[in-house]
């Protein structure tokens, strides 16, 4: 089972504590839960992937994201930042780390390494308050985490030889960052 297969919708959808109506989390042993209720992926990255994967069809949602965003990249979004989207409120929890299901979807064994090395991972959101969301809803920043640890900072911590002691120290203080990341 997988929840990676997504397609764009043109109607309002209810965002709840664990997912969007019509999009269930499939494998809760490794994916999902409150800290991974929603996956956001920057639309800006599609240009990069179209160059890297010529001939591959890449409609919105191709990377399994619930929200294809604009203007929110890994270098500008911090773990712990909060946003309002439609009637809902969400908080950034962590980067997405790819799994074998991304490889299965793209029918490429190298996509997982390419995805992580690109730093174009997107990020997960936890739902603070559910509500109706609509295509085209503005994503409005409502709070910035004081530690200012970007999603890109967290991805770099997963790459051998790239551990910055200052980032590690600040990351441990981000309340929204799941315990597994803090370890």
PyMOL CGO cylinders between C-alpha atoms (Angstrom):
from pymol import cmd
from pymol.cgo import CYLINDER

trace = [
    CYLINDER, 0.00, 0.00, 0.00, 1.13, 3.53, -0.68, 0.3, 1, 1, 1, 1, 1, 1,
    CYLINDER, 1.13, 3.53, -0.68, -0.13, 7.07, -0.38, 0.3, 1, 1, 1, 1, 1, 1,
    CYLINDER, -0.13, 7.07, -0.38, 2.38, 8.46, -2.91, 0.3, 1, 1, 1, 1, 1, 1,
    CYLINDER, 2.38, 8.46, -2.91, -0.02, 8.40, -5.85, 0.3, 1, 1, 1, 1, 1, 1,
    CYLINDER, -0.02, 8.40, -5.85, -1.57, 11.87, -5.95, 0.3, 1, 1, 1, 1, 1, 1,
    CYLINDER, -1.57, 11.87, -5.95, -3.48, 13.91, -8.49, 0.3, 1, 1, 1, 1, 1, 1,
    CYLINDER, -3.48, 13.91, -8.49, -4.54, 17.57, -8.51, 0.3, 1, 1, 1, 1, 1, 1,
    CYLINDER, -4.54, 17.57, -8.51, -8.06, 18.46, -7.40, 0.3, 1, 1, 1, 1, 1, 1,
    CYLINDER, -8.06, 18.46, -7.40, -10.13, 21.51, -8.30, 0.3, 1, 1, 1, 1, 1, 1,
    CYLINDER, -10.13, 21.51, -8.30, -12.50, 21.52, -5.33, 0.3, 1, 1, 1, 1, 1, 1,
    CYLINDER, -12.50, 21.52, -5.33, -12.32, 22.27, -1.58, 0.3, 1, 1, 1, 1, 1, 1,
    CYLINDER, -12.32, 22.27, -1.58, -11.05, 19.49, 0.70, 0.3, 1, 1, 1, 1, 1, 1,
    CYLINDER, -11.05, 19.49, 0.70, -11.24, 19.14, 4.47, 0.3, 1, 1, 1, 1, 1, 1,
    CYLINDER, -11.24, 19.14, 4.47, -7.86, 19.01, 6.21, 0.3, 1, 1, 1, 1, 1, 1,
    CYLINDER, -7.86, 19.01, 6.21, -8.01, 16.94, 9.39, 0.3, 1, 1, 1, 1, 1, 1,
    CYLINDER, -8.01, 16.94, 9.39, -5.47, 16.08, 12.08, 0.3, 1, 1, 1, 1, 1, 1,
    CYLINDER, -5.47, 16.08, 12.08, -3.93, 13.17, 10.14, 0.3, 1, 1, 1, 1, 1, 1,
    CYLINDER, -3.93, 13.17, 10.14, -4.67, 13.88, 6.48, 0.3, 1, 1, 1, 1, 1, 1,
    CYLINDER, -4.67, 13.88, 6.48, -6.87, 15.42, 3.84, 0.3, 1, 1, 1, 1, 1, 1,
    CYLINDER, -6.87, 15.42, 3.84, -10.24, 13.85, 3.12, 0.3, 1, 1, 1, 1, 1, 1,
    CYLINDER, -10.24, 13.85, 3.12, -9.80, 11.33, 0.32, 0.3, 1, 1, 1, 1, 1, 1,
    CYLINDER, -9.80, 11.33, 0.32, -6.07, 10.83, 1.00, 0.3, 1, 1, 1, 1, 1, 1,
    CYLINDER, -6.07, 10.83, 1.00, -5.34, 8.28, 3.69, 0.3, 1, 1, 1, 1, 1, 1,
    CYLINDER, -5.34, 8.28, 3.69, -1.91, 7.52, 5.11, 0.3, 1, 1, 1, 1, 1, 1,
    CYLINDER, -1.91, 7.52, 5.11, -1.01, 4.04, 3.91, 0.3, 1, 1, 1, 1, 1, 1,
    CYLINDER, -1.01, 4.04, 3.91, 1.97, 2.60, 5.82, 0.3, 1, 1, 1, 1, 1, 1,
    CYLINDER, 1.97, 2.60, 5.82, 1.87, 4.01, 9.35, 0.3, 1, 1, 1, 1, 1, 1,
    CYLINDER, 1.87, 4.01, 9.35, 4.82, 1.86, 10.47, 0.3, 1, 1, 1, 1, 1, 1,
    CYLINDER, 4.82, 1.86, 10.47, 7.22, 4.24, 8.70, 0.3, 1, 1, 1, 1, 1, 1,
    CYLINDER, 7.22, 4.24, 8.70, 5.10, 7.06, 7.30, 0.3, 1, 1, 1, 1, 1, 1,
    CYLINDER, 5.10, 7.06, 7.30, 2.32, 9.22, 8.54, 0.3, 1, 1, 1, 1, 1, 1,
    CYLINDER, 2.32, 9.22, 8.54, 1.12, 10.14, 11.95, 0.3, 1, 1, 1, 1, 1, 1,
    CYLINDER, 1.12, 10.14, 11.95, 0.49, 13.65, 13.23, 0.3, 1, 1, 1, 1, 1, 1,
    CYLINDER, 0.49, 13.65, 13.23, 3.99, 14.95, 12.38, 0.3, 1, 1, 1, 1, 1, 1,
    CYLINDER, 3.99, 14.95, 12.38, 3.56, 13.87, 8.75, 0.3, 1, 1, 1, 1, 1, 1,
    CYLINDER, 3.56, 13.87, 8.75, -0.10, 14.72, 8.20, 0.3, 1, 1, 1, 1, 1, 1,
    CYLINDER, -0.10, 14.72, 8.20, 0.57, 16.85, 5.13, 0.3, 1, 1, 1, 1, 1, 1,
    CYLINDER, 0.57, 16.85, 5.13, 3.45, 16.86, 2.65, 0.3, 1, 1, 1, 1, 1, 1,
    CYLINDER, 3.45, 16.86, 2.65, 4.28, 20.16, 0.93, 0.3, 1, 1, 1, 1, 1, 1,
    CYLINDER, 4.28, 20.16, 0.93, 6.54, 20.36, -2.13, 0.3, 1, 1, 1, 1, 1, 1,
    CYLINDER, 6.54, 20.36, -2.13, 7.75, 23.54, -3.87, 0.3, 1, 1, 1, 1, 1, 1,
    CYLINDER, 7.75, 23.54, -3.87, 6.47, 24.01, -7.42, 0.3, 1, 1, 1, 1, 1, 1,
    CYLINDER, 6.47, 24.01, -7.42, 9.80, 25.66, -8.25, 0.3, 1, 1, 1, 1, 1, 1,
    CYLINDER, 9.80, 25.66, -8.25, 11.51, 22.25, -8.08, 0.3, 1, 1, 1, 1, 1, 1,
    CYLINDER, 11.51, 22.25, -8.08, 9.54, 20.88, -11.01, 0.3, 1, 1, 1, 1, 1, 1,
    CYLINDER, 9.54, 20.88, -11.01, 11.78, 22.84, -13.43, 0.3, 1, 1, 1, 1, 1, 1,
    CYLINDER, 11.78, 22.84, -13.43, 14.83, 21.10, -11.98, 0.3, 1, 1, 1, 1, 1, 1,
    CYLINDER, 14.83, 21.10, -11.98, 13.23, 17.64, -12.15, 0.3, 1, 1, 1, 1, 1, 1,
    CYLINDER, 13.23, 17.64, -12.15, 12.02, 18.13, -15.72, 0.3, 1, 1, 1, 1, 1, 1,
    CYLINDER, 12.02, 18.13, -15.72, 15.66, 18.76, -16.70, 0.3, 1, 1, 1, 1, 1, 1,
    CYLINDER, 15.66, 18.76, -16.70, 16.97, 15.81, -14.65, 0.3, 1, 1, 1, 1, 1, 1,
    CYLINDER, 16.97, 15.81, -14.65, 14.23, 13.40, -15.78, 0.3, 1, 1, 1, 1, 1, 1,
    CYLINDER, 14.23, 13.40, -15.78, 13.57, 14.24, -19.44, 0.3, 1, 1, 1, 1, 1, 1,
    CYLINDER, 13.57, 14.24, -19.44, 10.57, 12.49, -20.90, 0.3, 1, 1, 1, 1, 1, 1,
    CYLINDER, 10.57, 12.49, -20.90, 9.07, 11.79, -17.48, 0.3, 1, 1, 1, 1, 1, 1,
    CYLINDER, 9.07, 11.79, -17.48, 5.54, 13.04, -16.96, 0.3, 1, 1, 1, 1, 1, 1,
    CYLINDER, 5.54, 13.04, -16.96, 5.53, 15.31, -13.90, 0.3, 1, 1, 1, 1, 1, 1,
    CYLINDER, 5.53, 15.31, -13.90, 2.07, 16.68, -13.11, 0.3, 1, 1, 1, 1, 1, 1,
    CYLINDER, 2.07, 16.68, -13.11, 1.48, 18.49, -9.80, 0.3, 1, 1, 1, 1, 1, 1,
    CYLINDER, 1.48, 18.49, -9.80, 1.55, 15.86, -7.07, 0.3, 1, 1, 1, 1, 1, 1,
    CYLINDER, 1.55, 15.86, -7.07, 4.15, 13.74, -8.87, 0.3, 1, 1, 1, 1, 1, 1,
    CYLINDER, 4.15, 13.74, -8.87, 6.33, 13.54, -5.77, 0.3, 1, 1, 1, 1, 1, 1,
    CYLINDER, 6.33, 13.54, -5.77, 3.43, 12.50, -3.55, 0.3, 1, 1, 1, 1, 1, 1,
    CYLINDER, 3.43, 12.50, -3.55, 2.81, 15.93, -2.11, 0.3, 1, 1, 1, 1, 1, 1,
    CYLINDER, 2.81, 15.93, -2.11, -0.54, 17.02, -0.74, 0.3, 1, 1, 1, 1, 1, 1,
    CYLINDER, -0.54, 17.02, -0.74, 0.22, 20.69, -1.39, 0.3, 1, 1, 1, 1, 1, 1,
    CYLINDER, 0.22, 20.69, -1.39, 2.30, 21.94, -4.31, 0.3, 1, 1, 1, 1, 1, 1,
    CYLINDER, 2.30, 21.94, -4.31, 3.42, 25.33, -2.99, 0.3, 1, 1, 1, 1, 1, 1,
    CYLINDER, 3.42, 25.33, -2.99, 4.98, 28.45, -4.45, 0.3, 1, 1, 1, 1, 1, 1,
    CYLINDER, 4.98, 28.45, -4.45, 7.62, 30.57, -2.73, 0.3, 1, 1, 1, 1, 1, 1,
    CYLINDER, 7.62, 30.57, -2.73, 8.26, 28.14, 0.14, 0.3, 1, 1, 1, 1, 1, 1,
    CYLINDER, 8.26, 28.14, 0.14, 11.58, 26.40, -0.39, 0.3, 1, 1, 1, 1, 1, 1,
    CYLINDER, 11.58, 26.40, -0.39, 13.79, 24.39, 1.93, 0.3, 1, 1, 1, 1, 1, 1,
    CYLINDER, 13.79, 24.39, 1.93, 16.11, 27.40, 2.35, 0.3, 1, 1, 1, 1, 1, 1,
    CYLINDER, 16.11, 27.40, 2.35, 13.30, 29.70, 3.47, 0.3, 1, 1, 1, 1, 1, 1,
    CYLINDER, 13.30, 29.70, 3.47, 11.09, 27.46, 5.60, 0.3, 1, 1, 1, 1, 1, 1,
    CYLINDER, 11.09, 27.46, 5.60, 12.06, 26.57, 9.17, 0.3, 1, 1, 1, 1, 1, 1,
    CYLINDER, 12.06, 26.57, 9.17, 11.07, 23.62, 11.30, 0.3, 1, 1, 1, 1, 1, 1,
    CYLINDER, 11.07, 23.62, 11.30, 8.55, 25.07, 13.74, 0.3, 1, 1, 1, 1, 1, 1,
    CYLINDER, 8.55, 25.07, 13.74, 7.22, 27.81, 11.42, 0.3, 1, 1, 1, 1, 1, 1,
    CYLINDER, 7.22, 27.81, 11.42, 3.44, 27.96, 11.37, 0.3, 1, 1, 1, 1, 1, 1,
    CYLINDER, 3.44, 27.96, 11.37, 1.09, 28.85, 8.52, 0.3, 1, 1, 1, 1, 1, 1,
    CYLINDER, 1.09, 28.85, 8.52, -2.58, 29.40, 7.82, 0.3, 1, 1, 1, 1, 1, 1,
    CYLINDER, -2.58, 29.40, 7.82, -3.93, 27.70, 4.70, 0.3, 1, 1, 1, 1, 1, 1,
    CYLINDER, -3.93, 27.70, 4.70, -7.59, 28.33, 4.05, 0.3, 1, 1, 1, 1, 1, 1,
    CYLINDER, -7.59, 28.33, 4.05, -9.41, 27.60, 7.30, 0.3, 1, 1, 1, 1, 1, 1,
    CYLINDER, -9.41, 27.60, 7.30, -6.57, 25.45, 8.68, 0.3, 1, 1, 1, 1, 1, 1,
    CYLINDER, -6.57, 25.45, 8.68, -3.41, 26.09, 10.66, 0.3, 1, 1, 1, 1, 1, 1,
    CYLINDER, -3.41, 26.09, 10.66, -0.29, 23.95, 10.25, 0.3, 1, 1, 1, 1, 1, 1,
    CYLINDER, -0.29, 23.95, 10.25, 3.26, 23.79, 11.56, 0.3, 1, 1, 1, 1, 1, 1,
    CYLINDER, 3.26, 23.79, 11.56, 6.41, 22.62, 9.74, 0.3, 1, 1, 1, 1, 1, 1,
    CYLINDER, 6.41, 22.62, 9.74, 7.84, 19.51, 11.39, 0.3, 1, 1, 1, 1, 1, 1,
    CYLINDER, 7.84, 19.51, 11.39, 10.61, 18.00, 9.25, 0.3, 1, 1, 1, 1, 1, 1,
    CYLINDER, 10.61, 18.00, 9.25, 12.00, 17.37, 5.77, 0.3, 1, 1, 1, 1, 1, 1,
    CYLINDER, 12.00, 17.37, 5.77, 10.82, 14.44, 3.73, 0.3, 1, 1, 1, 1, 1, 1,
    CYLINDER, 10.82, 14.44, 3.73, 13.34, 11.68, 3.42, 0.3, 1, 1, 1, 1, 1, 1,
    CYLINDER, 13.34, 11.68, 3.42, 12.59, 9.54, 0.37, 0.3, 1, 1, 1, 1, 1, 1,
    CYLINDER, 12.59, 9.54, 0.37, 11.89, 5.83, 0.59, 0.3, 1, 1, 1, 1, 1, 1,
    CYLINDER, 11.89, 5.83, 0.59, 11.78, 2.94, -1.87, 0.3, 1, 1, 1, 1, 1, 1,
    CYLINDER, 11.78, 2.94, -1.87, 8.23, 3.86, -2.90, 0.3, 1, 1, 1, 1, 1, 1,
    CYLINDER, 8.23, 3.86, -2.90, 9.54, 6.95, -4.70, 0.3, 1, 1, 1, 1, 1, 1,
    CYLINDER, 9.54, 6.95, -4.70, 11.82, 4.62, -6.68, 0.3, 1, 1, 1, 1, 1, 1,
    CYLINDER, 11.82, 4.62, -6.68, 8.89, 2.34, -7.47, 0.3, 1, 1, 1, 1, 1, 1,
    CYLINDER, 8.89, 2.34, -7.47, 6.75, 5.26, -8.62, 0.3, 1, 1, 1, 1, 1, 1,
    CYLINDER, 6.75, 5.26, -8.62, 9.43, 6.62, -10.95, 0.3, 1, 1, 1, 1, 1, 1,
    CYLINDER, 9.43, 6.62, -10.95, 10.73, 3.14, -11.87, 0.3, 1, 1, 1, 1, 1, 1,
    CYLINDER, 10.73, 3.14, -11.87, 14.28, 4.30, -11.13, 0.3, 1, 1, 1, 1, 1, 1,
    CYLINDER, 14.28, 4.30, -11.13, 16.60, 2.97, -8.45, 0.3, 1, 1, 1, 1, 1, 1,
    CYLINDER, 16.60, 2.97, -8.45, 18.68, 6.15, -8.49, 0.3, 1, 1, 1, 1, 1, 1,
    CYLINDER, 18.68, 6.15, -8.49, 15.84, 8.59, -7.77, 0.3, 1, 1, 1, 1, 1, 1,
    CYLINDER, 15.84, 8.59, -7.77, 16.15, 8.24, -3.98, 0.3, 1, 1, 1, 1, 1, 1,
    CYLINDER, 16.15, 8.24, -3.98, 19.81, 9.28, -4.01, 0.3, 1, 1, 1, 1, 1, 1,
    CYLINDER, 19.81, 9.28, -4.01, 19.11, 12.02, -6.57, 0.3, 1, 1, 1, 1, 1, 1,
    CYLINDER, 19.11, 12.02, -6.57, 16.24, 13.33, -4.46, 0.3, 1, 1, 1, 1, 1, 1,
    CYLINDER, 16.24, 13.33, -4.46, 18.21, 13.53, -1.21, 0.3, 1, 1, 1, 1, 1, 1,
    CYLINDER, 18.21, 13.53, -1.21, 21.39, 14.91, -2.82, 0.3, 1, 1, 1, 1, 1, 1,
    CYLINDER, 21.39, 14.91, -2.82, 19.39, 17.60, -4.64, 0.3, 1, 1, 1, 1, 1, 1,
    CYLINDER, 19.39, 17.60, -4.64, 18.15, 18.99, -1.32, 0.3, 1, 1, 1, 1, 1, 1,
    CYLINDER, 18.15, 18.99, -1.32, 14.76, 19.40, -2.99, 0.3, 1, 1, 1, 1, 1, 1,
    CYLINDER, 14.76, 19.40, -2.99, 12.93, 17.32, -0.42, 0.3, 1, 1, 1, 1, 1, 1,
    CYLINDER, 12.93, 17.32, -0.42, 9.91, 19.39, 0.53, 0.3, 1, 1, 1, 1, 1, 1,
    CYLINDER, 9.91, 19.39, 0.53, 8.65, 19.23, 4.09, 0.3, 1, 1, 1, 1, 1, 1,
    CYLINDER, 8.65, 19.23, 4.09, 5.98, 17.79, 6.33, 0.3, 1, 1, 1, 1, 1, 1,
    CYLINDER, 5.98, 17.79, 6.33, 3.33, 19.70, 8.23, 0.3, 1, 1, 1, 1, 1, 1,
    CYLINDER, 3.33, 19.70, 8.23, 1.40, 18.83, 11.38, 0.3, 1, 1, 1, 1, 1, 1,
    CYLINDER, 1.40, 18.83, 11.38, -2.16, 20.12, 11.63, 0.3, 1, 1, 1, 1, 1, 1,
    CYLINDER, -2.16, 20.12, 11.63, -2.75, 22.56, 14.49, 0.3, 1, 1, 1, 1, 1, 1,
    CYLINDER, -2.75, 22.56, 14.49, -6.33, 23.27, 13.46, 0.3, 1, 1, 1, 1, 1, 1,
    CYLINDER, -6.33, 23.27, 13.46, -8.21, 21.47, 10.73, 0.3, 1, 1, 1, 1, 1, 1,
    CYLINDER, -8.21, 21.47, 10.73, -10.39, 23.21, 8.21, 0.3, 1, 1, 1, 1, 1, 1,
    CYLINDER, -10.39, 23.21, 8.21, -11.41, 23.53, 4.61, 0.3, 1, 1, 1, 1, 1, 1,
    CYLINDER, -11.41, 23.53, 4.61, -8.59, 24.15, 2.10, 0.3, 1, 1, 1, 1, 1, 1,
    CYLINDER, -8.59, 24.15, 2.10, -9.03, 25.08, -1.54, 0.3, 1, 1, 1, 1, 1, 1,
    CYLINDER, -9.03, 25.08, -1.54, -6.76, 24.97, -4.58, 0.3, 1, 1, 1, 1, 1, 1,
    CYLINDER, -6.76, 24.97, -4.58, -5.03, 28.33, -4.80, 0.3, 1, 1, 1, 1, 1, 1,
    CYLINDER, -5.03, 28.33, -4.80, -5.37, 29.18, -1.10, 0.3, 1, 1, 1, 1, 1, 1,
    CYLINDER, -5.37, 29.18, -1.10, -2.63, 31.49, 0.06, 0.3, 1, 1, 1, 1, 1, 1,
    CYLINDER, -2.63, 31.49, 0.06, -0.13, 30.02, 2.52, 0.3, 1, 1, 1, 1, 1, 1,
    CYLINDER, -0.13, 30.02, 2.52, 0.24, 32.73, 5.16, 0.3, 1, 1, 1, 1, 1, 1,
    CYLINDER, 0.24, 32.73, 5.16, 3.09, 32.70, 7.67, 0.3, 1, 1, 1, 1, 1, 1,
    CYLINDER, 3.09, 32.70, 7.67, 1.62, 33.10, 11.17, 0.3, 1, 1, 1, 1, 1, 1,
    CYLINDER, 1.62, 33.10, 11.17, 4.67, 32.31, 13.32, 0.3, 1, 1, 1, 1, 1, 1,
    CYLINDER, 4.67, 32.31, 13.32, 8.41, 31.85, 12.95, 0.3, 1, 1, 1, 1, 1, 1,
    CYLINDER, 8.41, 31.85, 12.95, 10.36, 29.41, 15.06, 0.3, 1, 1, 1, 1, 1, 1,
    CYLINDER, 10.36, 29.41, 15.06, 12.99, 31.28, 17.11, 0.3, 1, 1, 1, 1, 1, 1,
    CYLINDER, 12.99, 31.28, 17.11, 15.73, 28.71, 16.39, 0.3, 1, 1, 1, 1, 1, 1,
    CYLINDER, 15.73, 28.71, 16.39, 15.57, 29.45, 12.62, 0.3, 1, 1, 1, 1, 1, 1,
    CYLINDER, 15.57, 29.45, 12.62, 16.64, 25.93, 11.56, 0.3, 1, 1, 1, 1, 1, 1,
    CYLINDER, 16.64, 25.93, 11.56, 15.74, 25.61, 7.89, 0.3, 1, 1, 1, 1, 1, 1,
    CYLINDER, 15.74, 25.61, 7.89, 14.56, 22.44, 6.24, 0.3, 1, 1, 1, 1, 1, 1,
    CYLINDER, 14.56, 22.44, 6.24, 17.77, 22.63, 4.16, 0.3, 1, 1, 1, 1, 1, 1,
    CYLINDER, 17.77, 22.63, 4.16, 19.82, 22.72, 7.39, 0.3, 1, 1, 1, 1, 1, 1,
    CYLINDER, 19.82, 22.72, 7.39, 18.09, 19.54, 8.57, 0.3, 1, 1, 1, 1, 1, 1,
    CYLINDER, 18.09, 19.54, 8.57, 18.67, 17.76, 5.25, 0.3, 1, 1, 1, 1, 1, 1,
    CYLINDER, 18.67, 17.76, 5.25, 22.38, 18.64, 5.39, 0.3, 1, 1, 1, 1, 1, 1,
    CYLINDER, 22.38, 18.64, 5.39, 22.58, 17.07, 8.85, 0.3, 1, 1, 1, 1, 1, 1,
    CYLINDER, 22.58, 17.07, 8.85, 21.71, 13.73, 7.22, 0.3, 1, 1, 1, 1, 1, 1,
    CYLINDER, 21.71, 13.73, 7.22, 24.66, 13.90, 4.82, 0.3, 1, 1, 1, 1, 1, 1,
    CYLINDER, 24.66, 13.90, 4.82, 27.90, 12.42, 6.22, 0.3, 1, 1, 1, 1, 1, 1,
    CYLINDER, 27.90, 12.42, 6.22, 30.51, 15.06, 7.05, 0.3, 1, 1, 1, 1, 1, 1,
    CYLINDER, 30.51, 15.06, 7.05, 27.99, 17.94, 6.97, 0.3, 1, 1, 1, 1, 1, 1,
    CYLINDER, 27.99, 17.94, 6.97, 26.96, 18.05, 10.64, 0.3, 1, 1, 1, 1, 1, 1,
    CYLINDER, 26.96, 18.05, 10.64, 27.14, 21.62, 11.94, 0.3, 1, 1, 1, 1, 1, 1,
    CYLINDER, 27.14, 21.62, 11.94, 27.33, 21.59, 15.76, 0.3, 1, 1, 1, 1, 1, 1,
    CYLINDER, 27.33, 21.59, 15.76, 25.43, 24.91, 16.01, 0.3, 1, 1, 1, 1, 1, 1,
    CYLINDER, 25.43, 24.91, 16.01, 22.59, 23.60, 13.83, 0.3, 1, 1, 1, 1, 1, 1,
    CYLINDER, 22.59, 23.60, 13.83, 22.46, 20.37, 15.86, 0.3, 1, 1, 1, 1, 1, 1,
    CYLINDER, 22.46, 20.37, 15.86, 22.18, 22.36, 19.08, 0.3, 1, 1, 1, 1, 1, 1,
    CYLINDER, 22.18, 22.36, 19.08, 19.44, 24.66, 17.74, 0.3, 1, 1, 1, 1, 1, 1,
    CYLINDER, 19.44, 24.66, 17.74, 17.53, 21.78, 16.10, 0.3, 1, 1, 1, 1, 1, 1,
    CYLINDER, 17.53, 21.78, 16.10, 17.20, 20.00, 19.45, 0.3, 1, 1, 1, 1, 1, 1,
    CYLINDER, 17.20, 20.00, 19.45, 15.36, 23.07, 20.78, 0.3, 1, 1, 1, 1, 1, 1,
    CYLINDER, 15.36, 23.07, 20.78, 12.74, 23.17, 17.97, 0.3, 1, 1, 1, 1, 1, 1,
    CYLINDER, 12.74, 23.17, 17.97, 9.54, 22.07, 19.69, 0.3, 1, 1, 1, 1, 1, 1,
    CYLINDER, 9.54, 22.07, 19.69, 7.86, 20.92, 16.45, 0.3, 1, 1, 1, 1, 1, 1,
    CYLINDER, 7.86, 20.92, 16.45, 10.78, 18.70, 15.40, 0.3, 1, 1, 1, 1, 1, 1,
    CYLINDER, 10.78, 18.70, 15.40, 9.92, 15.04, 16.10, 0.3, 1, 1, 1, 1, 1, 1,
    CYLINDER, 9.92, 15.04, 16.10, 11.97, 13.11, 18.68, 0.3, 1, 1, 1, 1, 1, 1,
    CYLINDER, 11.97, 13.11, 18.68, 13.48, 10.87, 16.00, 0.3, 1, 1, 1, 1, 1, 1,
    CYLINDER, 13.48, 10.87, 16.00, 15.05, 13.89, 14.32, 0.3, 1, 1, 1, 1, 1, 1,
    CYLINDER, 15.05, 13.89, 14.32, 16.32, 15.26, 17.62, 0.3, 1, 1, 1, 1, 1, 1,
    CYLINDER, 16.32, 15.26, 17.62, 18.18, 11.99, 18.26, 0.3, 1, 1, 1, 1, 1, 1,
]
cmd.load_cgo(trace, "trace")
